[in-house]
């Protein structure tokens, strides 16, 4: 590999690393927001609160509750 190829590879790697870092920051912020929403909901009383089923996995093809998410509905139809 010549020097130009190495330079391009290094530049691309640096860009990928920056994007990965920024993506991680967004994911952490989303997680923080989700935790605050859950904490707020736990402190409130509303109809059906005690009947909420929590999924063990983000994508759970074996989930037996009413399916509201499009991706899981698609997976179950296959």
C-alpha positions as CSV (number, residue, x, y, z in Angstrom):
1,X,0.0,0.0,0.0
2,X,1.4,3.4,-0.9
3,X,1.5,6.5,1.4
4,X,-1.6,8.0,-0.2
5,X,-3.6,4.8,0.5
6,X,-2.4,4.8,4.1
7,X,-3.4,8.5,4.5
8,X,-6.8,7.8,3.1
9,X,-7.2,4.8,5.4
10,X,-6.2,6.8,8.4
11,X,-8.5,9.7,7.6
12,X,-11.4,7.3,7.1
13,X,-10.7,5.5,10.3
14,X,-10.6,8.8,12.2
15,X,-13.9,9.8,10.7
16,X,-15.5,6.5,11.6
17,X,-14.1,6.8,15.2
18,X,-15.6,10.3,15.5
19,X,-19.0,9.1,14.2
20,X,-19.0,6.1,16.6
21,X,-18.2,8.4,19.5
22,X,-21.0,10.8,18.6
23,X,-23.4,7.9,18.2
24,X,-22.5,6.6,21.6
25,X,-23.2,10.1,23.1
26,X,-26.6,10.1,21.5
27,X,-27.4,6.6,22.8
28,X,-26.3,7.6,26.3
29,X,-28.6,10.7,26.2
30,X,-31.5,8.6,24.9
31,X,-30.9,6.1,27.7
32,X,-30.9,8.9,30.3
33,X,-34.1,10.3,28.9
34,X,-35.8,6.8,28.9
35,X,-34.7,6.2,32.6
36,X,-36.2,9.6,33.6
37,X,-39.5,8.8,31.8
38,X,-39.6,5.4,33.6
39,X,-38.9,6.9,37.0
40,X,-41.6,9.6,36.4
41,X,-44.1,6.9,35.4
42,X,-43.3,4.8,38.4
43,X,-44.3,7.6,40.7
44,X,-47.7,8.1,39.0
45,X,-50.9,6.2,39.2
46,X,-52.8,5.4,36.0
47,X,-55.2,2.7,34.8
48,X,-53.5,-0.4,33.5
49,X,-50.2,0.4,35.1
50,X,-50.0,-2.9,36.9
51,X,-50.9,-4.9,33.7
52,X,-47.9,-3.6,31.7
53,X,-45.7,-6.5,30.4
54,X,-42.0,-5.7,30.1
55,X,-40.1,-7.5,27.4
56,X,-36.9,-9.3,28.4
57,X,-35.3,-8.6,25.0
58,X,-35.6,-5.6,22.7
59,X,-36.6,-7.9,19.9
60,X,-38.5,-10.9,21.3
61,X,-40.2,-13.1,18.7
62,X,-41.6,-15.2,21.6
63,X,-43.4,-12.3,23.3
64,X,-47.0,-13.4,23.9
65,X,-48.7,-10.0,24.6
66,X,-50.5,-7.9,22.0
67,X,-47.9,-6.9,19.4
68,X,-47.8,-3.1,18.7
69,X,-44.4,-2.8,17.2
70,X,-44.1,-3.1,13.4
71,X,-40.8,-5.0,13.3
72,X,-41.9,-7.7,15.6
73,X,-45.2,-8.1,13.8
74,X,-43.3,-8.6,10.5
75,X,-40.9,-11.1,12.1
76,X,-43.8,-13.1,13.6
77,X,-45.6,-13.3,10.2
78,X,-42.6,-15.0,8.6
